[in-house]
Amino acid sequence: MMFLPKNNSTILFSLVIMLTSIGFFSSCSLIDPASPVPTYLQIDSIHLETDPTIQGSNSSKITDAWVFVDQKYIGTFPLPAKVPIIADGTHEITIRAGIIENGISSTRSAYPKFTGLDTIFEMHSNNTYAISPTITYNASTIFTQMEDFDDASVSFSNTANGSASLTILSSLDPNAFEGNSGVATVDSSHLIFETASTNYLFLPLGTPVYIEMNYKSDVNFIVGDFITTGFINQNPMITLRASSTWKKVYLNMSDLGAIWNEASSYKIYFRADKSSTAATSNIYFDNIKVVY
């Protein structure tokens, strides 16, 4: 048996390692070619357009763009967004308007009551294309209750539990949101505000039902529904926190347990109790819509 001197063994071992490494990196370059260069879509905002006479205000809070290429979901991107797309040439682009449901930032969806933007787009790598989608409500969307407080009457009435009333706040008032708004005040003479839809609402089981509204409030308040079965059930859905600025919310009644199999009709209600720390608290509303 032959034994190489120690220094020769070391040289041979190093040579084998070097040749193996060259082969490895050469094979990697064949397996992993250079990454493709994306095209970018710049989407700063998504605008809602409505027919005010039958759909009410175009006030919205569209937070995200849901992007599809050739009907394949690419991702959800907070606005404003620069969306990378690995695609060259002509492709079908769909952009859906995303919202935060129930005021919870982790609960996001492509709002099913809005149309999306569908377009054919020619793209070239490393270029940026600006898109400003304008969307509408779906033609099939039903507006079963709308209240913008711009008429002389209000489609809500006090319940037997409440002593504070929902009244119209003039558009000239600095607290008004858009045109006239609604306001209720709880104080030592009016400890409870509770108002409900004047007319019964007939809501479906198989279709998502939403309450949309703008609000600001000095006090936390409850949004719920009265559910008619064999008797009247008062069902609180969610408590919205006080906010010193106007907010827009989309409340998914179906997910909040507010649509029952055995129900024959519904009424939406709002309730606020006087705070123990404030002498007077105001709750402001605008653009209340119940849609399915």
Secondary structure in CASP SS format (residue, H / E / C, confidence):
PFRMAT SS
TARGET T0000
AUTHOR 0000-0000-0000
METHOD secondary structure of the structure
MODEL  1
M C 1.00
M C 1.00
F C 1.00
L C 1.00
P C 1.00
K H 1.00
N H 1.00
N H 1.00
S H 1.00
T H 1.00
I H 1.00
L H 1.00
F H 1.00
S H 1.00
L H 1.00
V H 1.00
I H 1.00
M H 1.00
L H 1.00
T H 1.00
S H 1.00
I H 1.00
G H 1.00
F H 1.00
F H 1.00
S H 1.00
S H 1.00
C H 1.00
S H 1.00
L H 1.00
I H 1.00
D C 1.00
P C 1.00
A C 1.00
S C 1.00
P C 1.00
V C 1.00
P C 1.00
T E 1.00
Y E 1.00
L E 1.00
Q E 1.00
I E 1.00
D C 1.00
S C 1.00
I C 1.00
H E 1.00
L E 1.00
E C 1.00
T C 1.00
D C 1.00
P H 1.00
T H 1.00
I H 1.00
Q H 1.00
G C 1.00
S C 1.00
N C 1.00
S C 1.00
S C 1.00
K C 1.00
I C 1.00
T C 1.00
D E 1.00
A E 1.00
W E 1.00
V E 1.00
F E 1.00
V E 1.00
D C 1.00
Q C 1.00
K E 1.00
Y E 1.00
I E 1.00
G E 1.00
T E 1.00
F E 1.00
P E 1.00
L C 1.00
P C 1.00
A E 1.00
K E 1.00
V E 1.00
P E 1.00
I E 1.00
I C 1.00
A C 1.00
D C 1.00
G E 1.00
T E 1.00
H E 1.00
E E 1.00
I E 1.00
T E 1.00
I E 1.00
R E 1.00
A E 1.00
G E 1.00
I E 1.00
I E 1.00
E E 1.00
N C 1.00
G C 1.00
I C 1.00
S C 1.00
S C 1.00
T C 1.00
R E 1.00
S E 1.00
A E 1.00
Y C 1.00
P C 1.00
K C 1.00
F E 1.00
T C 1.00
G C 1.00
L E 1.00
D E 1.00
T E 1.00
I E 1.00
F E 1.00
E E 1.00
M E 1.00
H C 1.00
S C 1.00
N C 1.00
N C 1.00
T E 1.00
Y E 1.00
A E 1.00
I E 1.00
S C 1.00
P C 1.00
T E 1.00
I E 1.00
T C 1.00
Y E 1.00
N C 1.00
A C 1.00
S C 1.00
T C 1.00
I C 1.00
F E 1.00
T E 1.00
Q E 1.00
M E 1.00
E E 1.00
D C 1.00
F C 1.00
D C 1.00
D C 1.00
A C 1.00
S C 1.00
V C 1.00
S C 1.00
F E 1.00
S E 1.00
N E 1.00
T C 1.00
A C 1.00
N C 1.00
G C 1.00
S C 1.00
A E 1.00
S C 1.00
L C 1.00
T E 1.00
I E 1.00
L E 1.00
S C 1.00
S C 1.00
L C 1.00
D C 1.00
P C 1.00
N C 1.00
A C 1.00
F C 1.00
E C 1.00
G C 1.00
N C 1.00
S E 1.00
G E 1.00
V E 1.00
A E 1.00
T E 1.00
V E 1.00
D E 1.00
S C 1.00
S C 1.00
H E 1.00
L C 1.00
I E 1.00
F E 1.00
E E 1.00
T E 1.00
A E 1.00
S E 1.00
T C 1.00
N C 1.00
Y C 1.00
L E 1.00
F C 1.00
L C 1.00
P C 1.00
L C 1.00
G C 1.00
T C 1.00
P C 1.00
V C 1.00
Y E 1.00
I E 1.00
E E 1.00
M E 1.00
N E 1.00
Y E 1.00
K E 1.00
S E 1.00
D C 1.00
V C 1.00
N C 1.00
F E 1.00
I E 1.00
V E 1.00
G E 1.00
D E 1.00
F E 1.00
I E 1.00
T E 1.00
T C 1.00
G C 1.00
F C 1.00
I E 1.00
N E 1.00
Q E 1.00
N E 1.00
P E 1.00
M E 1.00
I E 1.00
T E 1.00
L E 1.00
R C 1.00
A C 1.00
S E 1.00
S E 1.00
T E 1.00
W E 1.00
K E 1.00
K E 1.00
V E 1.00
Y E 1.00
L E 1.00
N E 1.00
M C 1.00
S C 1.00
D C 1.00
L C 1.00
G C 1.00
A C 1.00
I C 1.00
W C 1.00
N C 1.00
E C 1.00
A C 1.00
S C 1.00
S E 1.00
Y E 1.00
K E 1.00
I E 1.00
Y E 1.00
F E 1.00
R E 1.00
A E 1.00
D E 1.00
K C 1.00
S C 1.00
S C 1.00
T C 1.00
A C 1.00
A C 1.00
T C 1.00
S E 1.00
N E 1.00
I E 1.00
Y E 1.00
F E 1.00
D E 1.00
N E 1.00
I E 1.00
K E 1.00
V E 1.00
V E 1.00
Y C 1.00
END
